[in-house]
């Protein structure tokens, strides 16, 4: 029998139409989710629980419990960032890191509402031999994110480029990263430990900047700690996700056959909400591929 792995899904009310498609794809293709943690605003949580009730055992968590400062942060800082950053995305990033306190499995899968599973997935595929599959290549599209991670952590930048959501994170590595950030300004050497003490003070410095990502912080820290090979095994980008839509131009030429016809050569597809404003367009395109 396959092991199980927890999954974390941040949601806001506007994400719910896409979340229904994600739920249908998980229902068809994904087995072995131990607990699906739904983290959402108070108004979105009841509907989110209904949508995912038959997908996996769910636990609903108000986002204010994971990032208590989130509401005031949105009101105070987000207006300054519109056009220069994606503040809604920043809140999701904080949640994905902060949920390391609650997940019960050694590794956890991070999800967004605009992700689809497109081929069979289980815990043994995600974490074979106790090491998380991790997208890693030598592309150079987002070196600014890695420069920011290097500056925040005070360690060399990772030379690699890593994948984005969906992603599998080590709970111990995330907790060790957060504990390390709380040691500033007199940090010890980066090290991954099983149960580090984390107070929540890591959130403040990250809230004051908008040039980081959760995954660049995570991988930069783990590599600086010399723990990458212990917790991860690299996988080519197109063996993890493919047929993605990152910008509107991609959607004009996208076909569901490309996403669902990979015969397991890749397992996920990302149809980014910023590129496809109307979730109904996605639903019409993929509906018949998500039926059992």
MIMARKOL-457492 format. One record per residue (C-alpha): residue number from 1; x, y, z. Coordinates in Angstrom, 2 decimals, padded with zeros to 5 digits. Each point is the difference from the previous one (the first is absolute). Example, Ala and Ser with C-alpha at 12.3 -4.5 7.8 and 13.67 -1.06 7.14 Angstrom:
<node><pos>1</pos><xx>012.30</xx><yy>-004.50</yy><zz>007.80</zz></node>
<node><pos>2</pos><xx>001.37</xx><yy>003.44</yy><zz>-000.66</zz></node>
//
This chain:
<node><pos>1</pos><xx>000.00</xx><yy>000.00</yy><zz>000.00</zz></node>
<node><pos>2</pos><xx>001.27</xx><yy>003.48</yy><zz>-000.86</zz></node>
<node><pos>3</pos><xx>001.07</xx><yy>002.33</yy><zz>002.73</zz></node>
<node><pos>4</pos><xx>-001.94</xx><yy>003.22</yy><zz>000.41</zz></node>
<node><pos>5</pos><xx>001.09</xx><yy>003.59</yy><zz>-000.36</zz></node>
<node><pos>6</pos><xx>-001.76</xx><yy>003.14</yy><zz>001.25</zz></node>
<node><pos>7</pos><xx>-000.87</xx><yy>002.80</yy><zz>-002.42</zz></node>
<node><pos>8</pos><xx>-000.43</xx><yy>003.74</yy><zz>000.62</zz></node>
<node><pos>9</pos><xx>-002.38</xx><yy>002.13</yy><zz>-002.07</zz></node>
<node><pos>10</pos><xx>-000.37</xx><yy>003.75</yy><zz>000.68</zz></node>
<node><pos>11</pos><xx>-003.24</xx><yy>001.44</yy><zz>-001.37</zz></node>
<node><pos>12</pos><xx>-001.91</xx><yy>003.25</yy><zz>-000.19</zz></node>
<node><pos>13</pos><xx>-003.63</xx><yy>000.38</yy><zz>-001.03</zz></node>
<node><pos>14</pos><xx>000.91</xx><yy>000.91</yy><zz>-003.59</zz></node>
<node><pos>15</pos><xx>001.94</xx><yy>-003.27</yy><zz>-000.32</zz></node>
<node><pos>16</pos><xx>-002.99</xx><yy>-002.28</yy><zz>000.62</zz></node>
<node><pos>17</pos><xx>-001.12</xx><yy>-000.48</yy><zz>-003.64</zz></node>
<node><pos>18</pos><xx>003.48</xx><yy>-001.23</yy><zz>-000.91</zz></node>
<node><pos>19</pos><xx>000.22</xx><yy>-002.00</yy><zz>003.20</zz></node>
<node><pos>20</pos><xx>-002.92</xx><yy>-002.13</yy><zz>-001.22</zz></node>
<node><pos>21</pos><xx>002.09</xx><yy>-001.04</yy><zz>-003.01</zz></node>
<node><pos>22</pos><xx>003.02</xx><yy>-000.75</yy><zz>002.18</zz></node>
<node><pos>23</pos><xx>-002.25</xx><yy>-002.13</yy><zz>002.23</zz></node>
<node><pos>24</pos><xx>-001.29</xx><yy>-001.95</yy><zz>-002.98</zz></node>
<node><pos>25</pos><xx>003.54</xx><yy>-000.63</yy><zz>-001.22</zz></node>
<node><pos>26</pos><xx>001.18</xx><yy>-001.18</yy><zz>003.43</zz></node>
<node><pos>27</pos><xx>-003.06</xx><yy>-002.21</yy><zz>000.31</zz></node>
<node><pos>28</pos><xx>000.87</xx><yy>-001.71</yy><zz>-003.26</zz></node>
<node><pos>29</pos><xx>003.79</xx><yy>-000.14</yy><zz>000.09</zz></node>
<node><pos>30</pos><xx>001.43</xx><yy>000.50</yy><zz>003.50</zz></node>
<node><pos>31</pos><xx>000.07</xx><yy>-002.69</yy><zz>002.69</zz></node>
<node><pos>32</pos><xx>001.54</xx><yy>-000.08</yy><zz>003.43</zz></node>
<node><pos>33</pos><xx>-000.61</xx><yy>003.53</yy><zz>001.29</zz></node>
<node><pos>34</pos><xx>000.15</xx><yy>-000.39</yy><zz>003.78</zz></node>
<node><pos>35</pos><xx>-001.59</xx><yy>003.34</yy><zz>000.89</zz></node>
<node><pos>36</pos><xx>-000.93</xx><yy>002.77</yy><zz>-002.42</zz></node>
<node><pos>37</pos><xx>000.49</xx><yy>003.25</yy><zz>001.91</zz></node>
<node><pos>38</pos><xx>-002.33</xx><yy>002.70</yy><zz>-001.32</zz></node>
<node><pos>39</pos><xx>001.22</xx><yy>003.43</yy><zz>001.08</zz></node>
<node><pos>40</pos><xx>-002.39</xx><yy>002.78</yy><zz>-000.92</zz></node>
<node><pos>41</pos><xx>-001.75</xx><yy>003.18</yy><zz>000.99</zz></node>
<node><pos>42</pos><xx>-002.97</xx><yy>-000.49</yy><zz>002.32</zz></node>
<node><pos>43</pos><xx>-002.49</xx><yy>000.60</yy><zz>-002.80</zz></node>
<node><pos>44</pos><xx>001.61</xx><yy>-002.57</yy><zz>-002.32</zz></node>
<node><pos>45</pos><xx>000.55</xx><yy>-002.86</yy><zz>002.46</zz></node>
<node><pos>46</pos><xx>-003.51</xx><yy>-001.55</yy><zz>000.11</zz></node>
<node><pos>47</pos><xx>-000.24</xx><yy>-000.29</yy><zz>-003.79</zz></node>
<node><pos>48</pos><xx>003.59</xx><yy>-001.24</yy><zz>-000.25</zz></node>
<node><pos>49</pos><xx>-000.84</xx><yy>-002.80</yy><zz>002.43</zz></node>
<node><pos>50</pos><xx>-003.01</xx><yy>-001.00</yy><zz>-002.11</zz></node>
<node><pos>51</pos><xx>002.02</xx><yy>-000.03</yy><zz>-003.20</zz></node>
<node><pos>52</pos><xx>002.74</xx><yy>-002.29</yy><zz>001.35</zz></node>
<node><pos>53</pos><xx>-002.06</xx><yy>-002.10</yy><zz>002.43</zz></node>
<node><pos>54</pos><xx>000.21</xx><yy>-003.16</yy><zz>-002.11</zz></node>
<node><pos>55</pos><xx>003.56</xx><yy>000.55</yy><zz>-001.28</zz></node>
<node><pos>56</pos><xx>001.94</xx><yy>-000.72</yy><zz>003.20</zz></node>
<node><pos>57</pos><xx>-000.32</xx><yy>000.43</yy><zz>003.77</zz></node>
<node><pos>58</pos><xx>-000.07</xx><yy>003.79</yy><zz>000.37</zz></node>
<node><pos>59</pos><xx>000.84</xx><yy>002.42</yy><zz>002.76</zz></node>
<node><pos>60</pos><xx>-001.10</xx><yy>003.59</yy><zz>-000.43</zz></node>
<node><pos>61</pos><xx>002.22</xx><yy>002.71</yy><zz>001.47</zz></node>
<node><pos>62</pos><xx>-000.82</xx><yy>003.72</yy><zz>-000.03</zz></node>
<node><pos>63</pos><xx>002.90</xx><yy>001.84</yy><zz>-001.63</zz></node>
<node><pos>64</pos><xx>000.05</xx><yy>002.43</yy><zz>002.95</zz></node>
<node><pos>65</pos><xx>001.15</xx><yy>-002.88</yy><zz>002.21</zz></node>
<node><pos>66</pos><xx>002.98</xx><yy>-000.76</yy><zz>-002.23</zz></node>
<node><pos>67</pos><xx>001.01</xx><yy>003.60</yy><zz>-000.73</zz></node>
<node><pos>68</pos><xx>-001.70</xx><yy>002.18</yy><zz>002.65</zz></node>
<node><pos>69</pos><xx>001.37</xx><yy>003.21</yy><zz>-001.53</zz></node>
<node><pos>70</pos><xx>-001.39</xx><yy>-000.71</yy><zz>-003.46</zz></node>
<node><pos>71</pos><xx>-003.08</xx><yy>002.23</yy><zz>000.10</zz></node>
<node><pos>72</pos><xx>001.84</xx><yy>003.10</yy><zz>001.23</zz></node>
<node><pos>73</pos><xx>002.89</xx><yy>-000.74</yy><zz>-002.36</zz></node>
<node><pos>74</pos><xx>-002.34</xx><yy>-000.07</yy><zz>-002.98</zz></node>
<node><pos>75</pos><xx>-001.53</xx><yy>003.34</yy><zz>000.94</zz></node>
<node><pos>76</pos><xx>003.28</xx><yy>001.74</yy><zz>000.79</zz></node>
<node><pos>77</pos><xx>002.54</xx><yy>-001.32</yy><zz>-002.48</zz></node>
<node><pos>78</pos><xx>-001.75</xx><yy>-001.54</yy><zz>-002.98</zz></node>
<node><pos>79</pos><xx>-001.19</xx><yy>003.29</yy><zz>-001.57</zz></node>
<node><pos>80</pos><xx>003.67</xx><yy>001.03</yy><zz>-000.35</zz></node>
<node><pos>81</pos><xx>000.83</xx><yy>-003.17</yy><zz>-001.92</zz></node>
<node><pos>82</pos><xx>-002.78</xx><yy>-000.19</yy><zz>-002.57</zz></node>
<node><pos>83</pos><xx>001.59</xx><yy>-000.01</yy><zz>-003.43</zz></node>
<node><pos>84</pos><xx>003.46</xx><yy>-000.76</yy><zz>001.40</zz></node>
<node><pos>85</pos><xx>-000.75</xx><yy>-003.31</yy><zz>001.69</zz></node>
<node><pos>86</pos><xx>-002.78</xx><yy>-002.50</yy><zz>000.64</zz></node>
<node><pos>87</pos><xx>-000.97</xx><yy>000.54</yy><zz>003.62</zz></node>
<node><pos>88</pos><xx>-002.71</xx><yy>-002.67</yy><zz>-000.01</zz></node>
<node><pos>89</pos><xx>002.64</xx><yy>-002.51</yy><zz>-000.98</zz></node>
<node><pos>90</pos><xx>002.19</xx><yy>001.16</yy><zz>002.90</zz></node>
<node><pos>91</pos><xx>-002.70</xx><yy>-000.90</yy><zz>002.48</zz></node>
<node><pos>92</pos><xx>-000.23</xx><yy>-003.50</yy><zz>-001.44</zz></node>
<node><pos>93</pos><xx>003.77</xx><yy>-000.36</yy><zz>000.26</zz></node>
<node><pos>94</pos><xx>-000.05</xx><yy>000.85</yy><zz>003.71</zz></node>
<node><pos>95</pos><xx>-002.79</xx><yy>-002.51</yy><zz>000.56</zz></node>
<node><pos>96</pos><xx>001.90</xx><yy>-002.80</yy><zz>-001.76</zz></node>
<node><pos>97</pos><xx>003.01</xx><yy>000.57</yy><zz>002.24</zz></node>
<node><pos>98</pos><xx>-002.03</xx><yy>000.55</yy><zz>003.17</zz></node>
<node><pos>99</pos><xx>-002.01</xx><yy>-003.19</yy><zz>-000.44</zz></node>
<node><pos>100</pos><xx>003.16</xx><yy>-001.99</yy><zz>000.69</zz></node>
<node><pos>101</pos><xx>-001.05</xx><yy>000.37</yy><zz>003.65</zz></node>
<node><pos>102</pos><xx>-003.20</xx><yy>-001.98</yy><zz>-000.56</zz></node>
<node><pos>103</pos><xx>000.64</xx><yy>-002.63</yy><zz>-002.65</zz></node>
<node><pos>104</pos><xx>000.54</xx><yy>-003.50</yy><zz>001.36</zz></node>
<node><pos>105</pos><xx>001.92</xx><yy>-001.70</yy><zz>-002.78</zz></node>
<node><pos>106</pos><xx>003.77</xx><yy>000.36</yy><zz>-000.45</zz></node>
<node><pos>107</pos><xx>-000.59</xx><yy>001.58</yy><zz>-003.42</zz></node>
<node><pos>108</pos><xx>-002.97</xx><yy>002.00</yy><zz>-001.26</zz></node>
<node><pos>109</pos><xx>-001.36</xx><yy>000.94</yy><zz>-003.42</zz></node>
<node><pos>110</pos><xx>-000.79</xx><yy>003.66</yy><zz>-000.64</zz></node>
<node><pos>111</pos><xx>-002.86</xx><yy>000.81</yy><zz>-002.35</zz></node>
<node><pos>112</pos><xx>-001.73</xx><yy>003.01</yy><zz>-001.53</zz></node>
<node><pos>113</pos><xx>-003.52</xx><yy>000.17</yy><zz>-001.40</zz></node>
<node><pos>114</pos><xx>001.31</xx><yy>000.38</yy><zz>-003.57</zz></node>
<node><pos>115</pos><xx>001.86</xx><yy>-003.33</yy><zz>000.07</zz></node>
<node><pos>116</pos><xx>-001.37</xx><yy>-003.20</yy><zz>-001.56</zz></node>
<node><pos>117</pos><xx>001.12</xx><yy>-003.57</yy><zz>000.50</zz></node>
<node><pos>118</pos><xx>000.08</xx><yy>-001.62</yy><zz>-003.45</zz></node>
<node><pos>119</pos><xx>001.39</xx><yy>-003.50</yy><zz>000.66</zz></node>
<node><pos>120</pos><xx>000.06</xx><yy>-002.47</yy><zz>002.92</zz></node>
<node><pos>121</pos><xx>001.88</xx><yy>001.28</yy><zz>003.05</zz></node>
<node><pos>122</pos><xx>000.56</xx><yy>-001.48</yy><zz>003.44</zz></node>
<node><pos>123</pos><xx>002.33</xx><yy>000.53</yy><zz>002.93</zz></node>
<node><pos>124</pos><xx>002.46</xx><yy>-002.58</yy><zz>-001.25</zz></node>
<node><pos>125</pos><xx>000.35</xx><yy>001.85</yy><zz>-003.29</zz></node>
<node><pos>126</pos><xx>000.35</xx><yy>003.40</yy><zz>001.69</zz></node>
<node><pos>127</pos><xx>002.53</xx><yy>-001.16</yy><zz>002.61</zz></node>
<node><pos>128</pos><xx>001.65</xx><yy>-003.17</yy><zz>-001.31</zz></node>
<node><pos>129</pos><xx>002.49</xx><yy>-001.51</yy><zz>002.41</zz></node>
<node><pos>130</pos><xx>-000.67</xx><yy>002.74</yy><zz>002.54</zz></node>
<node><pos>131</pos><xx>001.28</xx><yy>002.83</yy><zz>-002.24</zz></node>
<node><pos>132</pos><xx>-002.29</xx><yy>002.60</yy><zz>-001.56</zz></node>
<node><pos>133</pos><xx>-000.03</xx><yy>000.34</yy><zz>-003.76</zz></node>
<node><pos>134</pos><xx>001.17</xx><yy>003.55</yy><zz>-000.68</zz></node>
<node><pos>135</pos><xx>000.08</xx><yy>001.93</yy><zz>-003.26</zz></node>
<node><pos>136</pos><xx>003.52</xx><yy>001.32</yy><zz>-000.49</zz></node>
<node><pos>137</pos><xx>001.75</xx><yy>001.29</yy><zz>-003.10</zz></node>
<node><pos>138</pos><xx>002.52</xx><yy>002.61</yy><zz>-001.05</zz></node>
<node><pos>139</pos><xx>-002.42</xx><yy>002.53</yy><zz>-001.47</zz></node>
<node><pos>140</pos><xx>000.51</xx><yy>003.66</yy><zz>000.85</zz></node>
<node><pos>141</pos><xx>-003.43</xx><yy>001.64</yy><zz>-000.22</zz></node>
<node><pos>142</pos><xx>-000.35</xx><yy>000.99</yy><zz>003.65</zz></node>
<node><pos>143</pos><xx>003.45</xx><yy>000.72</yy><zz>001.36</zz></node>
<node><pos>144</pos><xx>-001.39</xx><yy>003.06</yy><zz>001.82</zz></node>
<node><pos>145</pos><xx>-001.97</xx><yy>-002.34</yy><zz>002.28</zz></node>
<node><pos>146</pos><xx>003.16</xx><yy>-001.91</yy><zz>000.87</zz></node>
<node><pos>147</pos><xx>001.94</xx><yy>003.21</yy><zz>000.60</zz></node>
<node><pos>148</pos><xx>-002.69</xx><yy>001.07</yy><zz>002.49</zz></node>
<node><pos>149</pos><xx>000.08</xx><yy>-003.40</yy><zz>001.72</zz></node>
<node><pos>150</pos><xx>003.78</xx><yy>000.25</yy><zz>000.29</zz></node>
<node><pos>151</pos><xx>-000.25</xx><yy>003.46</yy><zz>001.54</zz></node>
<node><pos>152</pos><xx>-002.75</xx><yy>-000.96</yy><zz>002.46</zz></node>
<node><pos>153</pos><xx>001.79</xx><yy>-003.15</yy><zz>001.17</zz></node>
<node><pos>154</pos><xx>003.59</xx><yy>001.23</yy><zz>-000.18</zz></node>
<node><pos>155</pos><xx>001.14</xx><yy>-003.05</yy><zz>-001.98</zz></node>
<node><pos>156</pos><xx>001.09</xx><yy>-000.50</yy><zz>-003.64</zz></node>
<node><pos>157</pos><xx>-002.78</xx><yy>-000.05</yy><zz>-002.57</zz></node>
<node><pos>158</pos><xx>-000.97</xx><yy>-003.35</yy><zz>-001.43</zz></node>
<node><pos>159</pos><xx>001.48</xx><yy>-000.46</yy><zz>-003.50</zz></node>
<node><pos>160</pos><xx>-003.14</xx><yy>-001.87</yy><zz>-001.10</zz></node>
<node><pos>161</pos><xx>-003.54</xx><yy>000.92</yy><zz>-000.98</zz></node>
<node><pos>162</pos><xx>-002.72</xx><yy>-001.97</yy><zz>001.80</zz></node>
<node><pos>163</pos><xx>-003.61</xx><yy>-000.70</yy><zz>-000.74</zz></node>
<node><pos>164</pos><xx>-002.97</xx><yy>001.86</yy><zz>001.44</zz></node>
<node><pos>165</pos><xx>-003.37</xx><yy>-001.23</yy><zz>001.28</zz></node>
<node><pos>166</pos><xx>-000.80</xx><yy>-002.88</yy><zz>000.03</zz></node>
<node><pos>167</pos><xx>003.03</xx><yy>-000.94</yy><zz>002.04</zz></node>
<node><pos>168</pos><xx>000.95</xx><yy>-002.51</yy><zz>002.69</zz></node>
<node><pos>169</pos><xx>001.68</xx><yy>001.46</yy><zz>003.09</zz></node>
<node><pos>170</pos><xx>001.74</xx><yy>-001.69</yy><zz>002.90</zz></node>
<node><pos>171</pos><xx>-001.64</xx><yy>001.01</yy><zz>003.27</zz></node>
<node><pos>172</pos><xx>003.35</xx><yy>-000.17</yy><zz>001.84</zz></node>
<node><pos>173</pos><xx>001.67</xx><yy>002.18</yy><zz>-002.62</zz></node>
<node><pos>174</pos><xx>-002.73</xx><yy>002.64</yy><zz>000.08</zz></node>
<node><pos>175</pos><xx>-000.03</xx><yy>000.12</yy><zz>003.80</zz></node>
<node><pos>176</pos><xx>003.79</xx><yy>000.27</yy><zz>000.06</zz></node>
<node><pos>177</pos><xx>-000.14</xx><yy>002.83</yy><zz>-002.55</zz></node>
<node><pos>178</pos><xx>-002.49</xx><yy>001.95</yy><zz>002.12</zz></node>
<node><pos>179</pos><xx>002.02</xx><yy>-000.55</yy><zz>003.18</zz></node>
<node><pos>180</pos><xx>003.13</xx><yy>001.16</yy><zz>-001.80</zz></node>
<node><pos>181</pos><xx>-001.69</xx><yy>003.23</yy><zz>-001.16</zz></node>
<node><pos>182</pos><xx>-001.00</xx><yy>000.72</yy><zz>003.60</zz></node>
<node><pos>183</pos><xx>003.64</xx><yy>-000.05</yy><zz>001.12</zz></node>
<node><pos>184</pos><xx>000.83</xx><yy>003.25</yy><zz>-001.82</zz></node>
<node><pos>185</pos><xx>002.22</xx><yy>001.99</yy><zz>000.35</zz></node>
<node><pos>186</pos><xx>002.40</xx><yy>-002.53</yy><zz>001.58</zz></node>
<node><pos>187</pos><xx>-000.79</xx><yy>-003.13</yy><zz>-001.98</zz></node>
<node><pos>188</pos><xx>001.67</xx><yy>-003.33</yy><zz>000.54</zz></node>
<node><pos>189</pos><xx>000.97</xx><yy>-002.23</yy><zz>-002.91</zz></node>
<node><pos>190</pos><xx>-003.03</xx><yy>-001.23</yy><zz>-001.99</zz></node>
<node><pos>191</pos><xx>-000.93</xx><yy>-003.48</yy><zz>001.16</zz></node>
<node><pos>192</pos><xx>-003.06</xx><yy>-002.23</yy><zz>-000.35</zz></node>
<node><pos>193</pos><xx>-001.25</xx><yy>-001.46</yy><zz>003.28</zz></node>
<node><pos>194</pos><xx>-003.05</xx><yy>-002.11</yy><zz>000.73</zz></node>
<node><pos>195</pos><xx>-001.94</xx><yy>002.25</yy><zz>002.40</zz></node>
<node><pos>196</pos><xx>001.37</xx><yy>003.56</yy><zz>000.08</zz></node>
<node><pos>197</pos><xx>-001.66</xx><yy>002.65</yy><zz>002.15</zz></node>
<node><pos>198</pos><xx>-001.95</xx><yy>002.54</yy><zz>-002.06</zz></node>
<node><pos>199</pos><xx>-001.84</xx><yy>002.96</yy><zz>001.54</zz></node>
<node><pos>200</pos><xx>-001.52</xx><yy>001.72</yy><zz>-003.03</zz></node>
<node><pos>201</pos><xx>002.43</xx><yy>002.93</yy><zz>-000.04</zz></node>
<node><pos>202</pos><xx>001.14</xx><yy>-001.07</yy><zz>-003.50</zz></node>
<node><pos>203</pos><xx>-003.15</xx><yy>001.47</yy><zz>-001.54</zz></node>
<node><pos>204</pos><xx>000.74</xx><yy>003.67</yy><zz>000.74</zz></node>
<node><pos>205</pos><xx>003.16</xx><yy>000.40</yy><zz>-002.11</zz></node>
<node><pos>206</pos><xx>-001.61</xx><yy>-001.79</yy><zz>-002.94</zz></node>
<node><pos>207</pos><xx>-003.10</xx><yy>002.18</yy><zz>000.17</zz></node>
<node><pos>208</pos><xx>002.12</xx><yy>003.10</yy><zz>-000.45</zz></node>
<node><pos>209</pos><xx>001.42</xx><yy>-001.14</yy><zz>-003.36</zz></node>
<node><pos>210</pos><xx>-001.49</xx><yy>-001.25</yy><zz>-003.23</zz></node>
<node><pos>211</pos><xx>003.02</xx><yy>-001.39</yy><zz>-001.85</zz></node>
<node><pos>212</pos><xx>000.13</xx><yy>-003.54</yy><zz>001.43</zz></node>
<node><pos>213</pos><xx>-001.82</xx><yy>-003.25</yy><zz>-000.62</zz></node>
<node><pos>214</pos><xx>-000.61</xx><yy>-002.90</yy><zz>002.35</zz></node>
<node><pos>215</pos><xx>001.78</xx><yy>-002.50</yy><zz>-002.23</zz></node>
<node><pos>216</pos><xx>003.12</xx><yy>002.08</yy><zz>-000.63</zz></node>
<node><pos>217</pos><xx>000.34</xx><yy>000.52</yy><zz>003.77</zz></node>
<node><pos>218</pos><xx>-000.57</xx><yy>-003.69</yy><zz>000.62</zz></node>
<node><pos>219</pos><xx>002.45</xx><yy>-001.39</yy><zz>-002.53</zz></node>
<node><pos>220</pos><xx>002.66</xx><yy>002.63</yy><zz>000.66</zz></node>
<node><pos>221</pos><xx>-000.09</xx><yy>-000.87</yy><zz>003.70</zz></node>
<node><pos>222</pos><xx>-000.01</xx><yy>-003.79</yy><zz>-000.48</zz></node>
<node><pos>223</pos><xx>002.92</xx><yy>000.14</yy><zz>-002.42</zz></node>
<node><pos>224</pos><xx>001.96</xx><yy>002.31</yy><zz>002.34</zz></node>
<node><pos>225</pos><xx>-000.63</xx><yy>-002.52</yy><zz>002.80</zz></node>
<node><pos>226</pos><xx>001.43</xx><yy>-002.78</yy><zz>-002.17</zz></node>
<node><pos>227</pos><xx>-003.25</xx><yy>-001.96</yy><zz>000.32</zz></node>
<node><pos>228</pos><xx>-001.33</xx><yy>000.07</yy><zz>-003.56</zz></node>
<node><pos>229</pos><xx>001.05</xx><yy>-003.54</yy><zz>-000.94</zz></node>
<node><pos>230</pos><xx>-001.43</xx><yy>-001.37</yy><zz>003.25</zz></node>
<node><pos>231</pos><xx>-003.50</xx><yy>001.39</yy><zz>-000.57</zz></node>
<node><pos>232</pos><xx>-000.43</xx><yy>000.44</yy><zz>-003.76</zz></node>
<node><pos>233</pos><xx>000.57</xx><yy>-001.63</yy><zz>-003.34</zz></node>
<node><pos>234</pos><xx>-000.04</xx><yy>002.17</yy><zz>-003.12</zz></node>
<node><pos>235</pos><xx>-002.54</xx><yy>-000.57</yy><zz>-002.76</zz></node>
<node><pos>236</pos><xx>-000.14</xx><yy>001.70</yy><zz>-003.42</zz></node>
<node><pos>237</pos><xx>-002.55</xx><yy>002.80</yy><zz>-000.20</zz></node>
<node><pos>238</pos><xx>-002.00</xx><yy>-001.67</yy><zz>-002.77</zz></node>
<node><pos>239</pos><xx>-000.22</xx><yy>-003.23</yy><zz>002.00</zz></node>
<node><pos>240</pos><xx>-001.77</xx><yy>001.87</yy><zz>002.81</zz></node>
<node><pos>241</pos><xx>-002.32</xx><yy>002.40</yy><zz>-001.82</zz></node>
<node><pos>242</pos><xx>-000.55</xx><yy>000.87</yy><zz>-003.64</zz></node>
<node><pos>243</pos><xx>-002.58</xx><yy>001.49</yy><zz>-002.39</zz></node>
<node><pos>244</pos><xx>-000.11</xx><yy>002.96</yy><zz>002.39</zz></node>
<node><pos>245</pos><xx>-001.58</xx><yy>003.39</yy><zz>-000.57</zz></node>
<node><pos>246</pos><xx>002.13</xx><yy>002.74</yy><zz>001.54</zz></node>
<node><pos>247</pos><xx>-001.13</xx><yy>002.97</yy><zz>-002.15</zz></node>
<node><pos>248</pos><xx>-003.09</xx><yy>000.77</yy><zz>-002.06</zz></node>
<node><pos>249</pos><xx>001.76</xx><yy>-000.83</yy><zz>-003.27</zz></node>
<node><pos>250</pos><xx>000.48</xx><yy>-003.58</yy><zz>001.20</zz></node>
<node><pos>251</pos><xx>-003.74</xx><yy>-000.44</yy><zz>000.47</zz></node>
<node><pos>252</pos><xx>-000.78</xx><yy>000.98</yy><zz>-003.60</zz></node>
<node><pos>253</pos><xx>001.83</xx><yy>-003.09</yy><zz>-001.28</zz></node>
<node><pos>254</pos><xx>-000.59</xx><yy>-002.36</yy><zz>002.95</zz></node>
<node><pos>255</pos><xx>-001.78</xx><yy>-003.32</yy><zz>-000.44</zz></node>
<node><pos>256</pos><xx>-001.25</xx><yy>-002.35</yy><zz>002.72</zz></node>
<node><pos>257</pos><xx>001.30</xx><yy>-002.95</yy><zz>-002.01</zz></node>
<node><pos>258</pos><xx>003.54</xx><yy>001.27</yy><zz>000.59</zz></node>
<node><pos>259</pos><xx>-000.60</xx><yy>000.17</yy><zz>003.75</zz></node>
<node><pos>260</pos><xx>-001.81</xx><yy>-003.31</yy><zz>000.48</zz></node>
<node><pos>261</pos><xx>001.68</xx><yy>-002.00</yy><zz>-002.75</zz></node>
<node><pos>262</pos><xx>003.44</xx><yy>-000.31</yy><zz>001.54</zz></node>
<node><pos>263</pos><xx>-000.57</xx><yy>-003.62</yy><zz>001.14</zz></node>
<node><pos>264</pos><xx>001.77</xx><yy>000.70</yy><zz>003.28</zz></node>
<node><pos>265</pos><xx>003.03</xx><yy>001.75</yy><zz>-001.51</zz></node>
<node><pos>266</pos><xx>-000.97</xx><yy>002.92</yy><zz>002.25</zz></node>
<node><pos>267</pos><xx>-002.49</xx><yy>000.19</yy><zz>002.86</zz></node>
<node><pos>268</pos><xx>-001.15</xx><yy>003.61</yy><zz>000.37</zz></node>
<node><pos>269</pos><xx>-001.12</xx><yy>002.93</yy><zz>-002.11</zz></node>
<node><pos>270</pos><xx>-000.17</xx><yy>003.64</yy><zz>001.11</zz></node>
<node><pos>271</pos><xx>-002.66</xx><yy>002.21</yy><zz>-001.62</zz></node>
<node><pos>272</pos><xx>000.94</xx><yy>003.27</yy><zz>001.65</zz></node>
<node><pos>273</pos><xx>-002.95</xx><yy>002.08</yy><zz>001.10</zz></node>
<node><pos>274</pos><xx>001.66</xx><yy>003.28</yy><zz>-001.01</zz></node>
<node><pos>275</pos><xx>000.21</xx><yy>-001.30</yy><zz>-003.58</zz></node>
<node><pos>276</pos><xx>-003.56</xx><yy>-001.38</yy><zz>-000.16</zz></node>
<node><pos>277</pos><xx>-002.30</xx><yy>002.44</yy><zz>001.83</zz></node>
<node><pos>278</pos><xx>-003.21</xx><yy>-002.02</yy><zz>-000.43</zz></node>
<node><pos>279</pos><xx>000.03</xx><yy>-003.39</yy><zz>001.72</zz></node>
<node><pos>280</pos><xx>-003.03</xx><yy>-001.00</yy><zz>-002.09</zz></node>
<node><pos>281</pos><xx>002.26</xx><yy>-000.06</yy><zz>-003.07</zz></node>
<node><pos>282</pos><xx>002.23</xx><yy>-002.55</yy><zz>001.72</zz></node>
<node><pos>283</pos><xx>-002.98</xx><yy>-002.04</yy><zz>001.17</zz></node>
<node><pos>284</pos><xx>-001.39</xx><yy>-000.29</yy><zz>-003.54</zz></node>
<node><pos>285</pos><xx>003.40</xx><yy>-001.10</yy><zz>-001.31</zz></node>
<node><pos>286</pos><xx>000.78</xx><yy>-002.68</yy><zz>002.58</zz></node>
<node><pos>287</pos><xx>-003.37</xx><yy>-001.26</yy><zz>001.24</zz></node>
<node><pos>288</pos><xx>-000.09</xx><yy>-003.30</yy><zz>-001.86</zz></node>
<node><pos>289</pos><xx>003.61</xx><yy>-000.84</yy><zz>000.93</zz></node>
<node><pos>290</pos><xx>-000.78</xx><yy>000.18</yy><zz>003.71</zz></node>
<node><pos>291</pos><xx>-002.94</xx><yy>-002.39</yy><zz>-000.05</zz></node>
<node><pos>292</pos><xx>000.66</xx><yy>-003.45</yy><zz>001.41</zz></node>
//
